[in-house]
C-alpha cells in the first residue's frame, strides 16, 4: 500500500537492504519515493548481506507534492540482496513507499 512507507531519520546517507530467499536474476527495479535527490542501488550475490557492488546511481527529479516513480533496468543482474542508499534529499526527511523487483 502506498499509504504506508519507510521514512529516514533525517541525516544522509540512509540505506535499507532487501533480501531474497535465494540468488535471483533481476531485470528491473522500480521505486516509489518522496523527496529523494540521489539514489544508489547495489547488489550482493553473497549468502550474507556483504560485498555489495554498485548497479546504478541516479539523481531523481523533484516532484512537488507527489511521489517520485523511477525504474532502473538491471539486465539479468544476479542478486541475493539489494541495498538502496539514499545519498541526498530535497528535504530533511524522505519516504520510500514501494520497491518492486522484476526478474526470475
N, C-alpha and C positions, 0 to 999 in steps of 0.2 A: 504494500500500500504506500502510495506517495505521501500519505498523511503522516506516516511515521518516518523518522530519519535519525541518522547519527550526526552529532554536531561536534565541532572542535572545541578545545578548551581555551582557545584564544591566542596561543603562540604558534609560530611556524618554524620548521616543518611539522606536520602532523601525518600520521600514517595509520593504515589498517591493513590487515592481511586476510585474504580469503583462501581457505584450504579446500582441496578436492579430495575425495576418498582414495583416488589413485592418480597417476600421471595421465593427463588428457591432452588432446590436441585442440588448441583454441584457435579459431579463425577470426573472431571479432569480440571485442569488449565494448559495451555501451554503459554510460554512466549518466545519471540524472543528479545534479547537484546545484548548489546555490552559492554564489559569490566566490567561487574558486578562480584564482588567477592562473596559477601554474600547477599542472598535474603531471606526475611521472608515474608510469606503470612499469613494474619489474616482475620477473618471473623466476621461479626456482623449480628445478626438477628433483631436488633432494628429498629424502624421506622426511626430514625436518625442515622448518622454515628458515633455511640458511642459504648462503651462496647465491644471492639474487643477482640477476643481470638485467640491465635496462632494456625494455622493449620500445618504449616511446615516451617522449616528454613534449608537452604542448601548452602554449598559452591559450587560455579559453577567452571567448568573447564575454564581455559584461552584459548581462540581460537584466535590466532593472525590473524588479517585481515579478519575475518568472524564473522557472527552473532552467538551468543550462542543460542541454541534452547533447552529448558528444559520443561519437562512435570512433573506435580505433581498430582498424584492420590489423590483425596479427596472423598472417597466413601460416596455418599449420604450426603454430608455436607450441611445443610441448610444455606443460606446466603441472606441477603438483600444488604450487602456491602462487598467488598473485599478490603483490604488495602495491598498494596505492599510496603515493606520497604527495600530499598537498604542500607544495613548496612555498606558495604565497597566495594571498587572497585580496579581494577588493574591500574587505571589512575585517574587523577583529575576529569574527566568528563566521564559519561556513557550515553548510549542512550537505550530507550525502543522502539522497532519498532512495536510489535504486542502483544496483550494479547488475548487469547481465553479461554472461559469457556464453558465446555460441561456439560449438565445435563437436568433436567426437571423443 
